[in-house]
Amino acid sequence: MAINETKDTEEHEQAHAQRGPLEKVLSVFADTHPGEGVSALLLTVSVFLILLAYYLCKTAREPLILASGAEIKSYASVGQTLLLIPATYLYGLLSQKVGRIQLITIVTLLFVSNLFIFFGLSVAGVPIGLAFYLWVGVFSVMIIAQFWSFAADVYTEAQGKRLFAILGIGSTVGAVAGAALAGVLIKPLGVYGMMVTSAAFLLGSLGLTILVSRRELRGAEERAKKAKEGGEKPDESANSPLGAKGGFSLLLADRYLMLVAALSFVLNTVKTNGEYILDRSLLDHVKTIIPAGANAHQFSQVYIGQFKAEYFLWVNIATVVLQVFIVSRIIKHLGVRVAIFIGPILLLAGYSGAAFAPVFALIYGLKIAENTLDYSLGNTARQTLWLLTSRDEKYKAKSVIDAAIVRAGDAVASGITFVGVSLHFATRGFILVNLGLILVWMPTMWLLASEHRKREAKLVAEGKAAPKQVAAAAV
């Protein structure tokens, strides 16, 4: 044992000595090995651009949908769920016909074309508020899930545990920049001009993803050649179409994936109900500050747009701080099985406090904390869970969970809104519902952690992961 540990230490030190300048810079944020720097940086910038585009669209949608009321926004989540079911099915069919980079290219260009269509409709005077809100729900889930599927496919489990924290920094910085840019652009460009700007960022992200795919394919071809020369069976082509089994079938056949789905469902139900609580409080707050003689509709639209941009900005600044200085260390030293518990434990305390004092300022602060945890530690931990899955599961089952299952949580939250409004719930009533959901969340995490441990141990037994990887991720 001592001899093996000494050998591992010597190999680790030798690898660090061979790192180039880029790897040394990136190692400030996470352990980066020789040759990993360029692809890691390109992927980081790619997800940065995706989040930049998303937050412009996300900010643009808020004044458009909230003009119809917070309840309409909540109920529209049901429509997003219904749209995502066929969208996910079509995505699975397409993945069986084309390779991964063709799949990513087709889907990205489709979303880019949609943004120009919305812009054209707005110029023609066609109301697009509800349609755009539904579209953003589909777009945000599928484009972000697709990026993380690609990242999980490109990296091995060991690489992902080290490098996902760096990609997470690109995601959170992109969100910060998107929220800040939205606050600057909403007046000169308006909500429609930001749509075209988002399209340009998406095209830039696609270009970087193609570069990474080509780099990694060259590396895969070299490894396959060496494996063939050594008498080993080479890995399947990374750019070949996926298998015939659908995402729902993969999900229903695997306990681990079902628990990941349960995590996503409960998490998003809590988040969406929390967003309704904030929006409800925001609209009540706006009514109390409209200046005498002002156009109430115009004042509300601008105020809500600016408020949301500032809200997103504060969330994402806090997210960057956590992502850069804390997340990688938690994943490295405590492991993903501990990381998934941190969010629900802290939210249990936060919503308990809000139940006693459901005032706007406290709810605002709670939602900033909730989203900060989810976008940093929570997101990195959830993406790390996919490193133990097959390629088909990464693209097909992940798209089902991140799309249909996540939006099913939105639909349930809409049902909570409908029932609560019908029964004349006060804000405290919706907060108590979230407390109950968090209590359901906790045992789900326990079962998922247990399945994660079993799956990782199985990979070690099959020789697909090193034993020290299990120790690094142990609870």
N, C-alpha and C positions, 0 to 999 in steps of 0.2 A: 504493500500500500504506500509506504513512504517513498519507494523507488518510483512508482507511477506518479505520485504527486510532484516529486522533484522533476520528472520528465515533462509533466504538463506545465510546470512553472517555467522551465527552460524554453519550451516551445512558445509559450505566451510571450516571454521577454524577447525572443528572437523575432517573432512576428511584429511586435511593437517597434523594434529597431528598424525593420524594413519598411515602415510606413512612410508615405510621401508627405509633402506639406499639407495637402488637402485632408488626408486621413488624420494628421495630427491636429488640425483645426477642429474637425468634426468630433474628435475624441474628447474635446472639452464637454460635449453634450452626451456622448455615448461611446462605448468601446468600439472603435472602427478599425478593421484589419486592412492590411495592404490590398490594393486593388478594388476596394469597396467604395472609395470616396466619390468617384465620378457619378456612378449610377445613383448612389444615395443622394447626392446633391441635385441631380436632375429630377429625381422623384420628389424631392422636397420642394423644388420650385414648381413642379407640375401640380402638386396638391395645393400649393400656395395659390396658384392661378385659379384652380377649381373653386376654392373657398372664396376667393376674391369675387368671382362671377356669381357664386351663390348668394353672398351677402348683399350684393347690389340688387339681385332679384328679390331676395327676402325682404329687404327694406322697401322696395317698390310695391310689393304686394300688400303691405300693411294698410296704408291709407285707402287703397282701392277696396279691400274687403271690409275693413272696419267702418267704412261709410254705411254699410248695411247693418252694423251692430255686432257686438261680441258673440251673440248667440249664433248668428249666421256663420261666422267664422268657425265656431266650434262644430256646428252641424255639417259644414262642408267637408270635414275630415272623413265622413262616411263616404262621400263621393270620391275622395282620394283613394280610399281602400278599394272601392269597386273598380276604379280605373287601374290600380296596380295589379290586380289579379290577372286580367288579360295581358297587361304589359309584361309581367313576369313570365307568363306562358310564352309569349312571342319571343322574349329574350332567350328563353331556353331553346326554342326551336332554331333561332338564328345561330346559337352557339354550336349546334350540331352540324351546321353547314359550312362555317368559316372558322379560321384560326383566331387566336385571342386578339391579335393586333387588328385584324379586319373587323372583329366584333366591336372592339373599343372605338375604332374609327367610324363605323356605321352609326353606332348609337350616339356618339358625340356630335357628328354632323347633323343628325336628325334633330337633336336639341337646339343646335345653333340655328337651323332653318326655322324652328318653331318661334324663336325669339324675333326673327325678322317678320314672321307672319303676325305676331302680336303687335309689333310696331306698326305694320301696315294697317291693321284693323283699327288701331287707336287713331291714326291719321285720318282714316275714313269716318271717324266718329262712332265706331261700334263699341258698345259697353263691353269691357273684358274683365271686370273685377273678379267675378266668381270663376270664370274660365282660367284666368291667369293664376289665381290662388290654387286651383286644382292642379294645374300644370306644374307649378313650383313644387308642390308636394311630391309629384312623381319624379320630376327632374332631380330634386335634391337627394332623394333616396337612391335612385338608380345610378347617377353619375358618381356619387361618393362611394357607394358600395362597389361599383366597378373598379374604381381606383384601388381600393384596399384588397379586392380580389386579385388584381394584377400584382400588387406588392407582395401579397402572401404567396403567390405563385412563383414570383421571381426569386424570393428568398427562402432558404432552408429555415427550419425551426430555430436553430442556433443563431443564424443571422437575424431573423426577425425579432427575436428577443432583445438583441443588441441595437438594431437599427430602426425599429419602429418608433422609438422615442424621438429620433431625429426627424422622421417623416411627420410625426405628430407636431413638431415645432413648426414645420411648414404649414400644416393645416391650421394651427391656432394663430400664427402670424398672419396668414391669409385672411382669416376671419376678422382679426383686428383691423387690418388694412382695408378690408371690404366695408366694415362698419364705419370706419373713419371716412373713407372715400365716398360712401353713400351720403353721409352727413354734409359733405362739401358739394356733391353733384346734384342733390335733389332739387335745389333752387334753380341753378342755371340750366340743367338738362331736363328736369322733371322725371317722373317715374318711367316714362316711355324711353327717354334718351338713355337711361341706365340699362335698359334691355339690350340695346345695340352694343354698348360698352362691354356688357357681360359676354356677348357672343365673341368678341375679339379675344378676351381672356381665355375662353374655352378652346379656341383654335390654337392659342399658344401652348396650352397644356397638352393638347393632342400631339403637337409637334415634338414636345419633350418626351412624351410617353413612347412615341415611335422610335426615338433615338435610344432610349433605354432598352426597348425590346430588341433592337438590332444588336446592341452591345451584348446583351445577355444571350441572344441566340448564337452569336459567334462563340461565346464562352461555352455554351452547351454543346455546340458542335465539336469543339476541341476536347471536351470531357468525354463525349460519346466516342470519338476516335480513339482516345487513350483506353477507354473501357473495352472497345472492340479488339484492340491490339493485345490487351491483357486477357482476352478470353471471357470477359464479362459481358452481360447483356446491357447494351446502352439504354439510357433513359428514353422514354417516348419523346417525340418532337414537342417542344413547348408551344409550337404554333399550329398543332394539328387540331381538328375539330374535337369536341367533347363527345362523351358516350350518349347513348340513346335514352338512358334513364332520366326522367324529369326531376326537377328540383323538389316538388312536393313528395315524390316517391322516395327520394334520398332522405328527406327530412323525416318522414313517418317511419322509416326503417331503422333509425338510429337514435338511441336514447340520449346520447351526448348532444346531438343536434337539436333534439326536442327540448332539452333543458336550455340550450342557448336561445332557442326560440321563445321559451317561457320568460327568460331574462329580458329579452328585447320587448316582449309584449307588456309585461308589468311595468318596466322602466318607462316605456313611451306613454302608457296610460297615466302614470303619475306626472310625467312632464307636461302632457297636453292638458290635463286637468289643472295643473299649476299655471299654465299659460292663460287658461280661461280665467282663473282667479285674478291674475295680474291684469288682463284686459278689462275685466269687469270693474276692478278697482280704478283702472286708468280712466275709463269713460266717466265714472262717477266724479273723479277728480277734475277732469276737463270741464265738466258742467259748472264747477264752482269757480273757475278762473277765466271764463270768457269775458273779455272787456265789454263794457257797455257800448252799444251801438256797432259792435263788430259783426261781420258776417260769420255767423256761428259755424257754418259748414266749412268755409275756407280756413278759419282759425283752427278748427279741430283737425282738419287734414294736415296742415303744416305742423301743428304742435305734436300730433301723434307721430308723424314721420320723423321729426327731429328727436322726439323722446325715444322712439324705437332705435334710431341710429345711435343715440347716446347710450341706451341700454345695452345694445349689442357691443358697443365699443368697450364699456366697462367690463362686461362679461369676458370679452376676448383678451383684454389686457391682463386680467387676473389669470385667465387660462394660459397665456404665454408664460407668465411667471411660474406657475405650477409645472407646466410642461418642460420648461428649460431646466429648472433647478430641483424639481422633486420627483416627477413621474418616473424617469429612468432609474433613479435610485430605489424607489419603492419596488418597481418590477424586478430589479437586479437583486436586491437584498431580502425582500419579503416574498416575492413571487406573485404571479398572476392570481393564484387562488386566495391570497389575502387581499389583493388589490380590489377584487370585485365586491368585497364586503364593506369597504370604506365609505362608498357613496351612500348606500341605504342606512348605515348607522348614523352618519352625520345628518341626513335628511330627516330621520326619525326625531332627532333632537330639534331640528329647525322647525318642522311643522308642528311639533308639540308646543313650541313657544308661540308660533303664529296663531294657534288655536285660542290662546289666552288673550292675544292682542292683535286682532285682524285689521290692522291699520295699513294704509297705502304704503307708507315708508318702510315698514317692516316686511311687507309682502314683496316689495321691490328689492330689498336687500336679500331676502331669502331666495328669490328667483335668480339673482345674480350668482349667489353661492351655488345653487343647484346646477345651473347650466355650466358654471366654471368647472365643477367637479366632473360633470358628464363629458364635456368637450375635451378635457385633458386626461386625467387618470382613467375615467370610465371608458372613454373611446379607445385609448391605447390598450387597455386590458382586454376589451371585447375583441379588438382586431387580433391580439396575440392568441386568443382562443382558437382562431382559424388556422394557425400554423400546424395544428395536429390533424388537419383534414386532407382529403384527396383533392386533386385538381377539379374534378366534377363538383365536389361539395363546395369548393371555394367559389366557383362561379355560379352554379345553379342553385344549390341549397342556400347559399348566402344571399343571392338576389331575392329568393322567396322570403327569407326571414327579414332582411333589411327593407323589403318593399311591402309584401302582403301582411306579414305578421306585425311589423312595426305599425303600419297603418290600421291594422285591426285594433291595436291599442288606442289609436286616435278615435276610431269608431266607437269603442266602448266609452271613451272619455266624452264623446258627443252624447251618448246615451245618458251618462251621468249628468251632463248639462241639462238635457231635456227633462229628465226626472226631477232634478233639483229645482229648475225654474218652475216646473209645473207645481211642485210642492212648496214653492216660495222659500227655498233655502236662503238663509243669510250667507255671507261669505264664509263664516265660520263652519257652516255645514259642509261646504266643498273641501275645506281644509281637513275636516275630520275624515272625509272619504279618502283623501290621500294618505292619511295616517294608517287607515285600515289596509290600503294597498301595499304600503311599505312593510307592514307586518307579514303580508303574503310573500313579499319579495325575499325576506331573510331565509326561510327554509329552502326556497328555490336555489339560492346561492350555495347553500350547504350541499345540496344534491349535485349541483353542477361541479363544485370543487372536487367532490368524490369521483365523479365520472372523468374529470380531467386527469386526476391522478392515475386512474386505471388505464386510460387511453395512452398516456405518456409512458407508463410502465410497459404496456404492450409493444410500443414502438421500440423501446430499449431491448425487449426480449427478441424482437424481430431483427435487431441490428440496424434500425433506421434512425436511432438517436443514441447519443452517448449517455452513460449513466450519470455523469456529472451534470448534464442538462436537467435531469430530474431533481437532483439535489438543489440546483440553483432556483428551481421553481417551487420547491416544497413549501407547504404552509407552515 
